[in-house]
């Protein structure tokens, strides 16, 4: 895939978590949306992870690997490097376990020192290396007149940027992530807020 142009209908899986109450919920669902490029929704997956837990990498890789879509998926798009609060995803391990490139989408440049400080305060120091090992943060501009940031593993930054631009059809956020976010809100809250 690295030497070829990204096809308009490349199959990608966008992943986001459902809303949750950090004071009451011990678990929350994670939604995966299978998309062809940024135009066609082909399917929806889900799994359950612990709030502020350590199981997101394992649970997401199992969700992907057991899916009937697995052979078609070319890349995983994550809405941030953590789900369910501070359940940090090890993108190196996720890429290895699924055999797929992983792209982390961030709406702005993360304040890494502030995040590290919060993790230390919560006694979650062991999660900091997962953030550090996720690699260089790249800016992706000209995505529907917006700019986002991304990290990637198992795929080149050039190819990752091309996939982001190909799948960002209705906003500066890739469509698979935008739709996963809305599905999560709609199921949990009864209606999506449309602010994906």
PyMOL CGO cylinders between C-alpha atoms (Angstrom):
from pymol import cmd
from pymol.cgo import CYLINDER

trace = [
    CYLINDER, 0.00, 0.00, 0.00, 2.91, 2.37, 0.72, 0.3, 1, 1, 1, 1, 1, 1,
    CYLINDER, 2.91, 2.37, 0.72, 3.89, 2.65, -2.95, 0.3, 1, 1, 1, 1, 1, 1,
    CYLINDER, 3.89, 2.65, -2.95, 0.42, 3.13, -4.36, 0.3, 1, 1, 1, 1, 1, 1,
    CYLINDER, 0.42, 3.13, -4.36, -2.01, 6.03, -4.49, 0.3, 1, 1, 1, 1, 1, 1,
    CYLINDER, -2.01, 6.03, -4.49, -4.81, 5.93, -1.91, 0.3, 1, 1, 1, 1, 1, 1,
    CYLINDER, -4.81, 5.93, -1.91, -8.01, 4.82, -3.58, 0.3, 1, 1, 1, 1, 1, 1,
    CYLINDER, -8.01, 4.82, -3.58, -11.11, 6.98, -3.14, 0.3, 1, 1, 1, 1, 1, 1,
    CYLINDER, -11.11, 6.98, -3.14, -12.96, 4.01, -1.63, 0.3, 1, 1, 1, 1, 1, 1,
    CYLINDER, -12.96, 4.01, -1.63, -10.20, 2.71, 0.62, 0.3, 1, 1, 1, 1, 1, 1,
    CYLINDER, -10.20, 2.71, 0.62, -11.73, 0.69, 3.46, 0.3, 1, 1, 1, 1, 1, 1,
    CYLINDER, -11.73, 0.69, 3.46, -10.97, 2.24, 6.84, 0.3, 1, 1, 1, 1, 1, 1,
    CYLINDER, -10.97, 2.24, 6.84, -12.29, 1.74, 10.36, 0.3, 1, 1, 1, 1, 1, 1,
    CYLINDER, -12.29, 1.74, 10.36, -13.04, 4.85, 12.43, 0.3, 1, 1, 1, 1, 1, 1,
    CYLINDER, -13.04, 4.85, 12.43, -13.16, 4.38, 16.20, 0.3, 1, 1, 1, 1, 1, 1,
    CYLINDER, -13.16, 4.38, 16.20, -14.57, 6.56, 19.00, 0.3, 1, 1, 1, 1, 1, 1,
    CYLINDER, -14.57, 6.56, 19.00, -16.02, 5.93, 22.45, 0.3, 1, 1, 1, 1, 1, 1,
    CYLINDER, -16.02, 5.93, 22.45, -19.55, 6.60, 23.63, 0.3, 1, 1, 1, 1, 1, 1,
    CYLINDER, -19.55, 6.60, 23.63, -20.26, 9.34, 26.18, 0.3, 1, 1, 1, 1, 1, 1,
    CYLINDER, -20.26, 9.34, 26.18, -19.98, 8.18, 29.79, 0.3, 1, 1, 1, 1, 1, 1,
    CYLINDER, -19.98, 8.18, 29.79, -20.30, 9.47, 33.34, 0.3, 1, 1, 1, 1, 1, 1,
    CYLINDER, -20.30, 9.47, 33.34, -16.79, 9.44, 34.80, 0.3, 1, 1, 1, 1, 1, 1,
    CYLINDER, -16.79, 9.44, 34.80, -18.20, 9.35, 38.34, 0.3, 1, 1, 1, 1, 1, 1,
    CYLINDER, -18.20, 9.35, 38.34, -20.74, 6.54, 37.84, 0.3, 1, 1, 1, 1, 1, 1,
    CYLINDER, -20.74, 6.54, 37.84, -19.78, 4.40, 34.84, 0.3, 1, 1, 1, 1, 1, 1,
    CYLINDER, -19.78, 4.40, 34.84, -17.19, 1.67, 35.24, 0.3, 1, 1, 1, 1, 1, 1,
    CYLINDER, -17.19, 1.67, 35.24, -17.38, 0.73, 31.55, 0.3, 1, 1, 1, 1, 1, 1,
    CYLINDER, -17.38, 0.73, 31.55, -18.39, 2.30, 28.27, 0.3, 1, 1, 1, 1, 1, 1,
    CYLINDER, -18.39, 2.30, 28.27, -18.79, 1.13, 24.70, 0.3, 1, 1, 1, 1, 1, 1,
    CYLINDER, -18.79, 1.13, 24.70, -16.41, 1.88, 21.86, 0.3, 1, 1, 1, 1, 1, 1,
    CYLINDER, -16.41, 1.88, 21.86, -17.89, 2.18, 18.36, 0.3, 1, 1, 1, 1, 1, 1,
    CYLINDER, -17.89, 2.18, 18.36, -16.10, 1.19, 15.16, 0.3, 1, 1, 1, 1, 1, 1,
    CYLINDER, -16.10, 1.19, 15.16, -17.46, 2.41, 11.82, 0.3, 1, 1, 1, 1, 1, 1,
    CYLINDER, -17.46, 2.41, 11.82, -16.37, 0.66, 8.62, 0.3, 1, 1, 1, 1, 1, 1,
    CYLINDER, -16.37, 0.66, 8.62, -16.23, 3.16, 5.75, 0.3, 1, 1, 1, 1, 1, 1,
    CYLINDER, -16.23, 3.16, 5.75, -15.33, 3.14, 2.08, 0.3, 1, 1, 1, 1, 1, 1,
    CYLINDER, -15.33, 3.14, 2.08, -13.29, 6.33, 1.75, 0.3, 1, 1, 1, 1, 1, 1,
    CYLINDER, -13.29, 6.33, 1.75, -15.34, 9.20, 3.08, 0.3, 1, 1, 1, 1, 1, 1,
    CYLINDER, -15.34, 9.20, 3.08, -18.54, 8.30, 1.28, 0.3, 1, 1, 1, 1, 1, 1,
    CYLINDER, -18.54, 8.30, 1.28, -20.07, 4.93, 2.15, 0.3, 1, 1, 1, 1, 1, 1,
    CYLINDER, -20.07, 4.93, 2.15, -20.79, 3.38, 5.54, 0.3, 1, 1, 1, 1, 1, 1,
    CYLINDER, -20.79, 3.38, 5.54, -20.41, -0.41, 5.26, 0.3, 1, 1, 1, 1, 1, 1,
    CYLINDER, -20.41, -0.41, 5.26, -20.87, -1.54, 8.86, 0.3, 1, 1, 1, 1, 1, 1,
    CYLINDER, -20.87, -1.54, 8.86, -20.69, -0.85, 12.59, 0.3, 1, 1, 1, 1, 1, 1,
    CYLINDER, -20.69, -0.85, 12.59, -18.74, -2.69, 15.28, 0.3, 1, 1, 1, 1, 1, 1,
    CYLINDER, -18.74, -2.69, 15.28, -18.62, -2.25, 19.05, 0.3, 1, 1, 1, 1, 1, 1,
    CYLINDER, -18.62, -2.25, 19.05, -16.84, -3.44, 22.15, 0.3, 1, 1, 1, 1, 1, 1,
    CYLINDER, -16.84, -3.44, 22.15, -16.80, -2.55, 25.85, 0.3, 1, 1, 1, 1, 1, 1,
    CYLINDER, -16.80, -2.55, 25.85, -13.82, -1.06, 27.71, 0.3, 1, 1, 1, 1, 1, 1,
    CYLINDER, -13.82, -1.06, 27.71, -13.19, 0.00, 31.30, 0.3, 1, 1, 1, 1, 1, 1,
    CYLINDER, -13.19, 0.00, 31.30, -13.31, 3.69, 32.20, 0.3, 1, 1, 1, 1, 1, 1,
    CYLINDER, -13.31, 3.69, 32.20, -9.70, 4.78, 32.92, 0.3, 1, 1, 1, 1, 1, 1,
    CYLINDER, -9.70, 4.78, 32.92, -8.71, 1.13, 32.45, 0.3, 1, 1, 1, 1, 1, 1,
    CYLINDER, -8.71, 1.13, 32.45, -5.89, -0.65, 30.61, 0.3, 1, 1, 1, 1, 1, 1,
    CYLINDER, -5.89, -0.65, 30.61, -7.88, -2.89, 28.27, 0.3, 1, 1, 1, 1, 1, 1,
    CYLINDER, -7.88, -2.89, 28.27, -8.57, -0.64, 25.25, 0.3, 1, 1, 1, 1, 1, 1,
    CYLINDER, -8.57, -0.64, 25.25, -5.73, -1.95, 23.08, 0.3, 1, 1, 1, 1, 1, 1,
    CYLINDER, -5.73, -1.95, 23.08, -6.70, -5.58, 23.67, 0.3, 1, 1, 1, 1, 1, 1,
    CYLINDER, -6.70, -5.58, 23.67, -10.46, -5.02, 23.30, 0.3, 1, 1, 1, 1, 1, 1,
    CYLINDER, -10.46, -5.02, 23.30, -10.15, -2.96, 20.10, 0.3, 1, 1, 1, 1, 1, 1,
    CYLINDER, -10.15, -2.96, 20.10, -7.75, -5.43, 18.49, 0.3, 1, 1, 1, 1, 1, 1,
    CYLINDER, -7.75, -5.43, 18.49, -10.13, -8.31, 19.31, 0.3, 1, 1, 1, 1, 1, 1,
    CYLINDER, -10.13, -8.31, 19.31, -13.06, -6.31, 17.86, 0.3, 1, 1, 1, 1, 1, 1,
    CYLINDER, -13.06, -6.31, 17.86, -11.12, -5.73, 14.64, 0.3, 1, 1, 1, 1, 1, 1,
    CYLINDER, -11.12, -5.73, 14.64, -9.70, -9.24, 14.30, 0.3, 1, 1, 1, 1, 1, 1,
    CYLINDER, -9.70, -9.24, 14.30, -13.04, -11.02, 14.80, 0.3, 1, 1, 1, 1, 1, 1,
    CYLINDER, -13.04, -11.02, 14.80, -14.89, -8.75, 12.37, 0.3, 1, 1, 1, 1, 1, 1,
    CYLINDER, -14.89, -8.75, 12.37, -16.09, -10.05, 9.02, 0.3, 1, 1, 1, 1, 1, 1,
    CYLINDER, -16.09, -10.05, 9.02, -14.68, -6.80, 7.60, 0.3, 1, 1, 1, 1, 1, 1,
    CYLINDER, -14.68, -6.80, 7.60, -11.11, -7.56, 8.73, 0.3, 1, 1, 1, 1, 1, 1,
    CYLINDER, -11.11, -7.56, 8.73, -9.78, -8.61, 5.33, 0.3, 1, 1, 1, 1, 1, 1,
    CYLINDER, -9.78, -8.61, 5.33, -11.08, -5.41, 3.75, 0.3, 1, 1, 1, 1, 1, 1,
    CYLINDER, -11.08, -5.41, 3.75, -9.78, -2.93, 6.34, 0.3, 1, 1, 1, 1, 1, 1,
    CYLINDER, -9.78, -2.93, 6.34, -6.64, -1.08, 5.26, 0.3, 1, 1, 1, 1, 1, 1,
    CYLINDER, -6.64, -1.08, 5.26, -6.25, 1.27, 8.21, 0.3, 1, 1, 1, 1, 1, 1,
    CYLINDER, -6.25, 1.27, 8.21, -7.61, 2.13, 11.67, 0.3, 1, 1, 1, 1, 1, 1,
    CYLINDER, -7.61, 2.13, 11.67, -8.47, 5.75, 12.51, 0.3, 1, 1, 1, 1, 1, 1,
    CYLINDER, -8.47, 5.75, 12.51, -8.69, 6.62, 16.22, 0.3, 1, 1, 1, 1, 1, 1,
    CYLINDER, -8.69, 6.62, 16.22, -10.40, 9.69, 17.64, 0.3, 1, 1, 1, 1, 1, 1,
    CYLINDER, -10.40, 9.69, 17.64, -7.56, 10.48, 20.03, 0.3, 1, 1, 1, 1, 1, 1,
    CYLINDER, -7.56, 10.48, 20.03, -5.11, 8.09, 21.67, 0.3, 1, 1, 1, 1, 1, 1,
    CYLINDER, -5.11, 8.09, 21.67, -7.37, 7.33, 24.64, 0.3, 1, 1, 1, 1, 1, 1,
    CYLINDER, -7.37, 7.33, 24.64, -10.95, 6.14, 25.07, 0.3, 1, 1, 1, 1, 1, 1,
    CYLINDER, -10.95, 6.14, 25.07, -13.10, 5.99, 28.21, 0.3, 1, 1, 1, 1, 1, 1,
    CYLINDER, -13.10, 5.99, 28.21, -11.15, 8.73, 29.93, 0.3, 1, 1, 1, 1, 1, 1,
    CYLINDER, -11.15, 8.73, 29.93, -7.53, 7.64, 30.37, 0.3, 1, 1, 1, 1, 1, 1,
    CYLINDER, -7.53, 7.64, 30.37, -7.79, 4.17, 28.83, 0.3, 1, 1, 1, 1, 1, 1,
    CYLINDER, -7.79, 4.17, 28.83, -4.74, 4.85, 26.64, 0.3, 1, 1, 1, 1, 1, 1,
    CYLINDER, -4.74, 4.85, 26.64, -4.36, 2.87, 23.42, 0.3, 1, 1, 1, 1, 1, 1,
    CYLINDER, -4.36, 2.87, 23.42, -0.92, 1.42, 22.66, 0.3, 1, 1, 1, 1, 1, 1,
    CYLINDER, -0.92, 1.42, 22.66, -0.91, 2.17, 18.93, 0.3, 1, 1, 1, 1, 1, 1,
    CYLINDER, -0.91, 2.17, 18.93, 2.30, 0.19, 18.34, 0.3, 1, 1, 1, 1, 1, 1,
    CYLINDER, 2.30, 0.19, 18.34, 0.72, -2.92, 19.88, 0.3, 1, 1, 1, 1, 1, 1,
    CYLINDER, 0.72, -2.92, 19.88, -2.63, -2.30, 18.16, 0.3, 1, 1, 1, 1, 1, 1,
    CYLINDER, -2.63, -2.30, 18.16, -0.88, -2.12, 14.78, 0.3, 1, 1, 1, 1, 1, 1,
    CYLINDER, -0.88, -2.12, 14.78, 1.09, -5.29, 15.52, 0.3, 1, 1, 1, 1, 1, 1,
    CYLINDER, 1.09, -5.29, 15.52, -1.94, -7.23, 16.80, 0.3, 1, 1, 1, 1, 1, 1,
    CYLINDER, -1.94, -7.23, 16.80, -4.14, -6.32, 13.82, 0.3, 1, 1, 1, 1, 1, 1,
    CYLINDER, -4.14, -6.32, 13.82, -1.50, -6.07, 11.10, 0.3, 1, 1, 1, 1, 1, 1,
    CYLINDER, -1.50, -6.07, 11.10, -2.93, -2.66, 10.15, 0.3, 1, 1, 1, 1, 1, 1,
    CYLINDER, -2.93, -2.66, 10.15, -1.69, 0.89, 10.08, 0.3, 1, 1, 1, 1, 1, 1,
    CYLINDER, -1.69, 0.89, 10.08, -3.07, 3.03, 12.91, 0.3, 1, 1, 1, 1, 1, 1,
    CYLINDER, -3.07, 3.03, 12.91, -3.69, 6.78, 12.65, 0.3, 1, 1, 1, 1, 1, 1,
    CYLINDER, -3.69, 6.78, 12.65, -4.54, 8.88, 15.72, 0.3, 1, 1, 1, 1, 1, 1,
    CYLINDER, -4.54, 8.88, 15.72, -6.58, 12.01, 14.93, 0.3, 1, 1, 1, 1, 1, 1,
    CYLINDER, -6.58, 12.01, 14.93, -6.35, 15.05, 17.22, 0.3, 1, 1, 1, 1, 1, 1,
    CYLINDER, -6.35, 15.05, 17.22, -8.30, 18.25, 16.67, 0.3, 1, 1, 1, 1, 1, 1,
    CYLINDER, -8.30, 18.25, 16.67, -5.41, 20.37, 17.99, 0.3, 1, 1, 1, 1, 1, 1,
    CYLINDER, -5.41, 20.37, 17.99, -1.86, 19.98, 19.24, 0.3, 1, 1, 1, 1, 1, 1,
    CYLINDER, -1.86, 19.98, 19.24, -2.07, 18.16, 22.60, 0.3, 1, 1, 1, 1, 1, 1,
    CYLINDER, -2.07, 18.16, 22.60, -0.63, 19.76, 25.73, 0.3, 1, 1, 1, 1, 1, 1,
    CYLINDER, -0.63, 19.76, 25.73, 1.60, 16.80, 26.52, 0.3, 1, 1, 1, 1, 1, 1,
    CYLINDER, 1.60, 16.80, 26.52, 3.11, 18.12, 29.74, 0.3, 1, 1, 1, 1, 1, 1,
    CYLINDER, 3.11, 18.12, 29.74, -0.34, 18.89, 31.16, 0.3, 1, 1, 1, 1, 1, 1,
    CYLINDER, -0.34, 18.89, 31.16, -1.54, 15.37, 30.24, 0.3, 1, 1, 1, 1, 1, 1,
    CYLINDER, -1.54, 15.37, 30.24, 1.55, 13.75, 31.80, 0.3, 1, 1, 1, 1, 1, 1,
    CYLINDER, 1.55, 13.75, 31.80, 1.04, 15.80, 34.97, 0.3, 1, 1, 1, 1, 1, 1,
    CYLINDER, 1.04, 15.80, 34.97, -2.62, 14.69, 35.18, 0.3, 1, 1, 1, 1, 1, 1,
    CYLINDER, -2.62, 14.69, 35.18, -1.63, 11.03, 34.75, 0.3, 1, 1, 1, 1, 1, 1,
    CYLINDER, -1.63, 11.03, 34.75, 1.01, 11.31, 37.49, 0.3, 1, 1, 1, 1, 1, 1,
    CYLINDER, 1.01, 11.31, 37.49, -1.51, 12.96, 39.81, 0.3, 1, 1, 1, 1, 1, 1,
    CYLINDER, -1.51, 12.96, 39.81, -3.95, 10.09, 39.21, 0.3, 1, 1, 1, 1, 1, 1,
    CYLINDER, -3.95, 10.09, 39.21, -1.24, 7.47, 39.81, 0.3, 1, 1, 1, 1, 1, 1,
    CYLINDER, -1.24, 7.47, 39.81, -1.28, 6.41, 36.16, 0.3, 1, 1, 1, 1, 1, 1,
    CYLINDER, -1.28, 6.41, 36.16, 2.41, 7.06, 35.41, 0.3, 1, 1, 1, 1, 1, 1,
    CYLINDER, 2.41, 7.06, 35.41, 2.70, 3.73, 33.54, 0.3, 1, 1, 1, 1, 1, 1,
    CYLINDER, 2.70, 3.73, 33.54, 0.50, 5.14, 30.76, 0.3, 1, 1, 1, 1, 1, 1,
    CYLINDER, 0.50, 5.14, 30.76, 2.93, 7.96, 29.93, 0.3, 1, 1, 1, 1, 1, 1,
    CYLINDER, 2.93, 7.96, 29.93, 5.28, 5.72, 27.87, 0.3, 1, 1, 1, 1, 1, 1,
    CYLINDER, 5.28, 5.72, 27.87, 2.32, 4.73, 25.67, 0.3, 1, 1, 1, 1, 1, 1,
    CYLINDER, 2.32, 4.73, 25.67, 1.88, 8.40, 24.79, 0.3, 1, 1, 1, 1, 1, 1,
    CYLINDER, 1.88, 8.40, 24.79, 5.60, 8.88, 24.24, 0.3, 1, 1, 1, 1, 1, 1,
    CYLINDER, 5.60, 8.88, 24.24, 5.94, 5.77, 22.06, 0.3, 1, 1, 1, 1, 1, 1,
    CYLINDER, 5.94, 5.77, 22.06, 3.10, 6.87, 19.76, 0.3, 1, 1, 1, 1, 1, 1,
    CYLINDER, 3.10, 6.87, 19.76, 5.59, 8.85, 17.70, 0.3, 1, 1, 1, 1, 1, 1,
    CYLINDER, 5.59, 8.85, 17.70, 5.90, 12.29, 16.21, 0.3, 1, 1, 1, 1, 1, 1,
    CYLINDER, 5.90, 12.29, 16.21, 2.83, 14.53, 16.06, 0.3, 1, 1, 1, 1, 1, 1,
    CYLINDER, 2.83, 14.53, 16.06, 2.22, 15.85, 12.53, 0.3, 1, 1, 1, 1, 1, 1,
    CYLINDER, 2.22, 15.85, 12.53, 0.02, 18.75, 11.46, 0.3, 1, 1, 1, 1, 1, 1,
    CYLINDER, 0.02, 18.75, 11.46, -2.34, 18.01, 8.56, 0.3, 1, 1, 1, 1, 1, 1,
    CYLINDER, -2.34, 18.01, 8.56, -3.53, 21.18, 6.85, 0.3, 1, 1, 1, 1, 1, 1,
    CYLINDER, -3.53, 21.18, 6.85, -5.84, 21.84, 3.89, 0.3, 1, 1, 1, 1, 1, 1,
    CYLINDER, -5.84, 21.84, 3.89, -8.39, 19.34, 5.20, 0.3, 1, 1, 1, 1, 1, 1,
    CYLINDER, -8.39, 19.34, 5.20, -11.59, 21.12, 4.18, 0.3, 1, 1, 1, 1, 1, 1,
    CYLINDER, -11.59, 21.12, 4.18, -10.04, 24.47, 5.17, 0.3, 1, 1, 1, 1, 1, 1,
    CYLINDER, -10.04, 24.47, 5.17, -9.08, 23.22, 8.60, 0.3, 1, 1, 1, 1, 1, 1,
    CYLINDER, -9.08, 23.22, 8.60, -6.05, 21.78, 10.35, 0.3, 1, 1, 1, 1, 1, 1,
    CYLINDER, -6.05, 21.78, 10.35, -5.78, 18.76, 12.58, 0.3, 1, 1, 1, 1, 1, 1,
    CYLINDER, -5.78, 18.76, 12.58, -2.90, 16.80, 14.08, 0.3, 1, 1, 1, 1, 1, 1,
    CYLINDER, -2.90, 16.80, 14.08, -2.09, 13.13, 13.81, 0.3, 1, 1, 1, 1, 1, 1,
    CYLINDER, -2.09, 13.13, 13.81, 0.24, 10.36, 14.91, 0.3, 1, 1, 1, 1, 1, 1,
    CYLINDER, 0.24, 10.36, 14.91, 0.67, 7.08, 13.09, 0.3, 1, 1, 1, 1, 1, 1,
    CYLINDER, 0.67, 7.08, 13.09, 2.26, 3.65, 13.31, 0.3, 1, 1, 1, 1, 1, 1,
    CYLINDER, 2.26, 3.65, 13.31, 2.50, 0.87, 10.73, 0.3, 1, 1, 1, 1, 1, 1,
    CYLINDER, 2.50, 0.87, 10.73, 1.99, 3.40, 7.95, 0.3, 1, 1, 1, 1, 1, 1,
    CYLINDER, 1.99, 3.40, 7.95, 4.06, 6.31, 6.66, 0.3, 1, 1, 1, 1, 1, 1,
    CYLINDER, 4.06, 6.31, 6.66, 3.13, 9.87, 7.62, 0.3, 1, 1, 1, 1, 1, 1,
    CYLINDER, 3.13, 9.87, 7.62, 2.73, 10.69, 3.93, 0.3, 1, 1, 1, 1, 1, 1,
    CYLINDER, 2.73, 10.69, 3.93, 0.26, 7.86, 3.37, 0.3, 1, 1, 1, 1, 1, 1,
    CYLINDER, 0.26, 7.86, 3.37, -1.57, 8.65, 6.62, 0.3, 1, 1, 1, 1, 1, 1,
    CYLINDER, -1.57, 8.65, 6.62, -2.06, 12.27, 5.53, 0.3, 1, 1, 1, 1, 1, 1,
    CYLINDER, -2.06, 12.27, 5.53, -3.37, 11.08, 2.16, 0.3, 1, 1, 1, 1, 1, 1,
    CYLINDER, -3.37, 11.08, 2.16, -5.89, 8.79, 3.87, 0.3, 1, 1, 1, 1, 1, 1,
    CYLINDER, -5.89, 8.79, 3.87, -7.03, 11.62, 6.16, 0.3, 1, 1, 1, 1, 1, 1,
    CYLINDER, -7.03, 11.62, 6.16, -7.59, 13.93, 3.19, 0.3, 1, 1, 1, 1, 1, 1,
    CYLINDER, -7.59, 13.93, 3.19, -9.40, 11.21, 1.22, 0.3, 1, 1, 1, 1, 1, 1,
    CYLINDER, -9.40, 11.21, 1.22, -11.78, 10.40, 4.10, 0.3, 1, 1, 1, 1, 1, 1,
    CYLINDER, -11.78, 10.40, 4.10, -12.46, 13.99, 5.24, 0.3, 1, 1, 1, 1, 1, 1,
    CYLINDER, -12.46, 13.99, 5.24, -15.40, 14.69, 2.95, 0.3, 1, 1, 1, 1, 1, 1,
    CYLINDER, -15.40, 14.69, 2.95, -17.83, 16.68, 5.09, 0.3, 1, 1, 1, 1, 1, 1,
    CYLINDER, -17.83, 16.68, 5.09, -15.59, 18.34, 7.69, 0.3, 1, 1, 1, 1, 1, 1,
    CYLINDER, -15.59, 18.34, 7.69, -11.93, 18.54, 8.65, 0.3, 1, 1, 1, 1, 1, 1,
    CYLINDER, -11.93, 18.54, 8.65, -12.42, 15.33, 10.67, 0.3, 1, 1, 1, 1, 1, 1,
    CYLINDER, -12.42, 15.33, 10.67, -12.37, 12.02, 8.73, 0.3, 1, 1, 1, 1, 1, 1,
    CYLINDER, -12.37, 12.02, 8.73, -15.92, 10.85, 8.06, 0.3, 1, 1, 1, 1, 1, 1,
    CYLINDER, -15.92, 10.85, 8.06, -15.50, 7.40, 9.75, 0.3, 1, 1, 1, 1, 1, 1,
    CYLINDER, -15.50, 7.40, 9.75, -14.58, 9.11, 13.05, 0.3, 1, 1, 1, 1, 1, 1,
    CYLINDER, -14.58, 9.11, 13.05, -17.27, 11.79, 12.71, 0.3, 1, 1, 1, 1, 1, 1,
    CYLINDER, -17.27, 11.79, 12.71, -19.95, 9.13, 12.16, 0.3, 1, 1, 1, 1, 1, 1,
    CYLINDER, -19.95, 9.13, 12.16, -18.63, 6.85, 14.96, 0.3, 1, 1, 1, 1, 1, 1,
    CYLINDER, -18.63, 6.85, 14.96, -18.89, 9.85, 17.29, 0.3, 1, 1, 1, 1, 1, 1,
    CYLINDER, -18.89, 9.85, 17.29, -22.49, 10.60, 16.25, 0.3, 1, 1, 1, 1, 1, 1,
    CYLINDER, -22.49, 10.60, 16.25, -23.56, 6.96, 16.54, 0.3, 1, 1, 1, 1, 1, 1,
    CYLINDER, -23.56, 6.96, 16.54, -22.09, 6.78, 20.05, 0.3, 1, 1, 1, 1, 1, 1,
    CYLINDER, -22.09, 6.78, 20.05, -23.94, 9.93, 21.12, 0.3, 1, 1, 1, 1, 1, 1,
    CYLINDER, -23.94, 9.93, 21.12, -27.19, 8.84, 19.52, 0.3, 1, 1, 1, 1, 1, 1,
    CYLINDER, -27.19, 8.84, 19.52, -27.18, 5.44, 21.20, 0.3, 1, 1, 1, 1, 1, 1,
    CYLINDER, -27.18, 5.44, 21.20, -26.11, 6.71, 24.65, 0.3, 1, 1, 1, 1, 1, 1,
    CYLINDER, -26.11, 6.71, 24.65, -27.90, 10.06, 24.80, 0.3, 1, 1, 1, 1, 1, 1,
    CYLINDER, -27.90, 10.06, 24.80, -30.87, 9.39, 22.51, 0.3, 1, 1, 1, 1, 1, 1,
    CYLINDER, -30.87, 9.39, 22.51, -29.72, 11.99, 20.01, 0.3, 1, 1, 1, 1, 1, 1,
    CYLINDER, -29.72, 11.99, 20.01, -26.40, 13.11, 18.53, 0.3, 1, 1, 1, 1, 1, 1,
    CYLINDER, -26.40, 13.11, 18.53, -25.33, 16.67, 19.17, 0.3, 1, 1, 1, 1, 1, 1,
    CYLINDER, -25.33, 16.67, 19.17, -23.68, 17.07, 15.77, 0.3, 1, 1, 1, 1, 1, 1,
    CYLINDER, -23.68, 17.07, 15.77, -20.45, 18.46, 17.18, 0.3, 1, 1, 1, 1, 1, 1,
    CYLINDER, -20.45, 18.46, 17.18, -18.13, 15.66, 16.03, 0.3, 1, 1, 1, 1, 1, 1,
]
cmd.load_cgo(trace, "trace")
